[in-house]
Amino acid sequence: MFLPKGGRATMNRPSLRAIVVACGILWAAPVGAQNPSEQICALATAFLAKKQLPIQNGMLLAIDGSGSGDLWKSANPPSYGPTDPNNPQLTVSHDRGQVSLAYFMTQYYPSTGAILAKVSVQGDAKTASNYVDVYRPAIARGANRCEPRGRATVERRVRVNEYIDYHDPNAGGLSSTLEDFHFSYPTGTNQCAQTNDSATIRTFQFDGVTRTQGDSFISRNFSIVGTAFAITHSFSILRAELHYRANVDAAGTCVGFVLPLGGYHSANFVINELGFGSSPVPKAWLISH
């Protein structure tokens, strides 16, 4: 499920070895085995039950990766807008590079939808990425009537400009990878909506990430005659995760994440709920060492 290492055209960088998988989605795993998301959600739910804490809609819990339920930390209320680098909502210990996250949805929705998670790991200009890693788990055949044949897992990489242009309703860029990444989901008895609908497609853009300057086929492949390109942000890892969700019941639905911070100081973590009978509202957290 992991992408190969690689960053801007002339250097390598640590790959985003992050798995974001939604609880309840069918995975090809041995009978009785739990995928990482299910393990994280089971630990988080057990912790809340042990402490007799209520599950709240939009709650985010973080654990440093040891597996001990007593190390769970609850995030401050989500901010609706860009995260403040001077005010992290979650701080984890420096001795653990891997952070597990559990996100809860409890508000009942009679319709289905999708969960979009955007991760941008703060580095510096020297390690800035010119790629966006995109991941969507498989949609099982018969699980989504708007995708009657189902959808295979997508775990690929696209260049920043390709990602930005495709998700700009005014530019309308082409990308076979991003066409595979997006999907349709039911919104009514006989209605379907697309995750790349023009009304919500800007939701997929990353805050603080603009087009790479001078990035072209010639500059990438013919350095002698090409023009060196410049990356205009300082994120070492960019990743977009997209998951189909069936109805959310009143008992709550959990989504588990494994996020490696490694040697980096902080990561922006933004969730948008697409569909579910409402317009997407971003929930953003800053996770920091």
Secondary structure, 3 states (H helix, E strand, C coil): CCCCCCCCCCCCCCCCCCEEEECCCCCCCCCCCCCHHHHHHHHHHHHHHHCCCCCCCCCEEEECCCCCHHHCEECCCCECCCCCCCCCCEECCCCCCEEEEEEEECCCECCCEEEEEEEEEECCHHHCCCEEEEEECCECCCCCCCCCCCECCEEEEEEHHHHHHHCCCCCCCCCHHHHHHCCEEECCCCCEEECCCCCCHHHHCCCCCCCCECCCHHHHHCCCCCCCCECCCCEEEEEEEEEEECCECCCCEEEEEEEECCCCCEEEEEEEEEECCECCCCEEEEEEC
